[in-house]
Amino acid sequence: MSTASEPESPETTARGRTPHRAWSARRGPAAVLALLGSAACGMLLYDQVAMGYGHPAAPWRTHTKDWLADTPGTSGWVIGAAAILAVLGVYLMVIALTPGGRRRLPMAPPAPSVRAVLDRAGAAALLREAALRTPGVTAAQVRVRGRRRARVRATVAYGDVTAVRAALYEELLAATDRLGLAHPPRIRLRLTAAPTPPGNEPDPHGAPAGPETR
């Protein structure tokens, strides 16, 4: 048996306006793009200087020029290369115009000059600890998806499932408020009753199951 709910959790307004997220440095894409651009510019500059001193053009440059002159614009190679370059250009524009750092949740700063973030894995671990403190919950899995939603799956071993769900949701709300996030995530809660161990099934005739005595 499982129950699922996604109540709306009101966002705290006393924390003020949401601070701007810190932009990711993106050192990997920047380093790759810088290396490729530097290599291409260096090769062209070296070949151009060599030609200025009377040396013939490099074979790769002559071959490329001849290939471009003989290859029509409708060739599959040209269309494929253009599509790859277009996708790469769109990707570079997206990462240049977006802050990134999606695994970091902005926190409500105590002062305008202070900026703090919390990792999603850390937030999930703290919410899981809060879930396991709830009476009746013996196992829990928490995943913080994006910056506005936390998915919690818990196993109830004893007690009324409805009562445990209400207590667990209140505990998770208090835990999300203690995280100090600028926008506390909405809780999506799913409870599952723990399976009954073998040998503890109730007797269909109403008598308790147990060893036979004489």
C-alpha positions in Angstrom: 0.0 0.0 0.0 1.3 3.4 -0.8 0.0 6.9 -0.6 1.3 10.0 -2.4 0.7 13.6 -1.8 2.3 16.9 -2.9 0.9 19.7 -0.6 1.8 23.2 -1.3 4.4 24.6 1.1 4.2 28.4 1.3 7.5 30.2 0.8 8.8 32.3 3.6 8.4 36.0 2.9 10.3 37.3 5.9 13.6 36.4 4.2 13.2 39.1 1.7 13.9 39.1 -1.9 15.7 36.1 -3.4 19.4 36.8 -4.0 20.9 36.3 -7.4 22.5 32.9 -7.8 26.2 32.6 -8.1 27.4 32.0 -11.7 29.3 28.8 -12.4 32.9 29.3 -13.5 32.5 26.5 -16.1 36.3 26.0 -16.3 36.0 22.8 -18.4 34.2 24.3 -21.5 36.2 27.5 -21.2 39.5 25.7 -21.2 38.5 23.4 -24.1 37.3 26.4 -26.2 40.4 28.4 -25.4 42.8 25.5 -26.3 41.0 24.9 -29.6 40.9 28.5 -30.5 44.6 29.0 -29.6 45.7 26.0 -31.6 43.8 27.1 -34.7 45.0 30.7 -34.5 48.5 29.5 -33.9 48.6 27.3 -36.9 47.1 30.0 -39.2 49.5 32.6 -37.8 52.6 30.3 -38.3 51.6 29.4 -41.8 50.9 33.0 -42.7 54.3 34.2 -41.4 56.0 31.3 -43.3 54.3 32.4 -46.5 55.5 35.9 -45.9 59.1 34.7 -45.9 58.6 32.9 -49.2 57.7 29.4 -48.0 54.9 27.5 -49.7 51.6 27.1 -47.9 51.2 24.2 -45.6 49.8 21.0 -47.1 46.9 20.9 -44.8 45.9 24.5 -45.8 46.2 23.6 -49.5 44.3 20.4 -49.1 41.5 22.2 -47.2 41.2 24.9 -49.8 41.0 22.4 -52.6 38.5 20.3 -50.7 36.2 23.3 -50.0 36.4 24.3 -53.7 35.5 20.9 -55.0 32.8 20.0 -52.4 29.3 21.3 -53.1 27.3 22.9 -50.4 24.6 20.2 -50.5 27.1 17.5 -49.6 26.3 15.3 -46.6 29.6 16.1 -45.0 29.0 19.8 -45.3 25.5 19.6 -43.9 26.6 17.3 -41.1 29.5 19.5 -40.1 27.2 22.6 -40.2 24.6 20.9 -38.0 27.3 19.9 -35.4 28.7 23.4 -35.4 25.2 24.9 -35.0 24.4 22.6 -32.0 27.8 23.4 -30.5 27.2 27.1 -30.9 23.7 26.9 -29.3 25.2 25.0 -26.4 27.9 27.6 -25.9 25.3 30.4 -26.0 23.1 28.6 -23.4 26.0 28.0 -20.9 27.2 31.6 -21.4 23.7 33.1 -20.7 22.7 30.9 -17.8 24.1 30.9 -14.3 24.6 27.2 -14.0 25.4 25.5 -10.7 22.1 23.6 -10.6 23.4 21.4 -7.8 23.7 24.3 -5.5 20.6 25.8 -3.8 20.8 29.5 -2.9 20.4 30.2 0.8 18.8 33.3 2.4 21.7 35.5 3.4 21.8 37.2 6.8 23.1 40.3 5.1 23.1 41.8 1.6 26.8 41.3 1.2 26.7 37.6 2.2 26.0 34.9 -0.3 25.7 31.2 0.6 24.6 28.0 -1.2 23.8 24.5 -0.1 24.5 21.4 -2.1 21.5 19.4 -3.2 23.1 16.2 -1.8 23.6 17.8 1.6 20.0 19.0 1.6 18.8 15.5 0.7 20.9 14.0 3.6 19.4 16.5 6.1 15.9 15.8 5.0 16.5 12.1 5.2 17.7 12.4 8.8 14.5 14.3 9.6 12.4 11.6 8.0 14.1 8.9 10.0 13.3 10.7 13.2 9.6 10.4 12.7 8.1 7.5 14.7 7.0 4.6 12.5 9.4 5.4 9.7 12.2 2.8 9.3 13.6 3.7 5.9 13.7 6.8 3.7 15.1 8.0 0.4 15.2 11.6 -0.5 16.1 13.2 -3.8 16.1 17.0 -4.3 15.2 17.5 -8.0 16.1 20.9 -9.3 15.7 23.8 -6.9 12.0 23.6 -6.1 11.1 20.0 -5.4 12.1 17.3 -2.9 10.9 13.7 -3.5 10.7 11.7 -0.3 10.0 7.9 -0.2 9.6 6.4 3.3 8.7 3.0 4.6 6.3 2.7 7.5 6.8 -0.3 9.8 4.2 0.4 12.5 1.4 2.8 13.3 -1.4 4.3 11.3 -0.1 5.3 7.8 -2.3 8.5 7.7 -1.0 9.6 11.1 2.6 8.8 10.2 2.2 10.7 6.9 1.0 13.8 8.7 3.8 13.7 11.3 6.4 13.0 8.6 5.2 15.9 6.5 5.3 18.3 9.5 8.8 17.1 10.3 10.0 17.6 6.7 8.5 21.1 6.6 10.4 22.0 9.8 13.5 20.5 8.3 13.2 22.5 5.1 12.8 25.7 7.1 15.9 24.9 9.1 17.9 24.6 5.9 17.7 28.3 5.5 17.1 28.2 1.7 15.8 31.3 -0.1 13.1 29.1 -1.7 12.3 26.0 0.4 11.5 23.0 -1.9 8.0 21.6 -2.1 7.7 18.2 -0.6 6.4 15.3 -2.7 5.8 12.5 -0.2 5.2 8.8 -0.9 4.7 6.3 1.9 4.9 2.5 1.6 3.9 0.0 4.3 6.6 -2.4 5.3 6.0 -6.0 4.3 4.8 -8.3 7.1 7.6 -10.8 8.1 6.8 -14.5 7.4 5.1 -16.2 10.3 3.5 -13.1 11.6 0.4 -13.1 9.4 -2.9 -12.9 11.3 -4.8 -16.1 11.7 -7.8 -16.1 9.3 -10.0 -17.8 12.0 -9.2 -15.0 14.5 -6.9 -17.1 16.8 -3.3 -15.8 17.3 -0.7 -17.8 15.5 1.9 -19.4 17.8 3.5 -22.7 18.7 1.3 -25.6 19.8 1.3 -26.3 23.6 0.3 -29.4 25.5 
